[in-house]
């Protein structure tokens, strides 16, 4: 694995959250744990996601159902952003091709 796995207990301690709450987030499909050898924990991107969940709940008062909707929308927007970037690259390639100005409009 390229990314370092941060043990679940360390994440809980550093974010001041219980291990049971992290397990609950996993059960709800909000985050995904990873295993590296004997270590069960999270990749850095998942730790950032946990931080977001906590921020939505603690700072904004959003319940877990609302958090799930926010995360789904955020994931969808990220996917669309990546797709638009790919389309822009394709368009740039087409425009930059030799002879592209010779094509009829």
Beta strands, then each sheet from edge to edge (+ up, - down):
strand 1: 6-7
strand 2: 34-36
strand 3: 39-42
sheet 1: 1+ 3- 2+
end
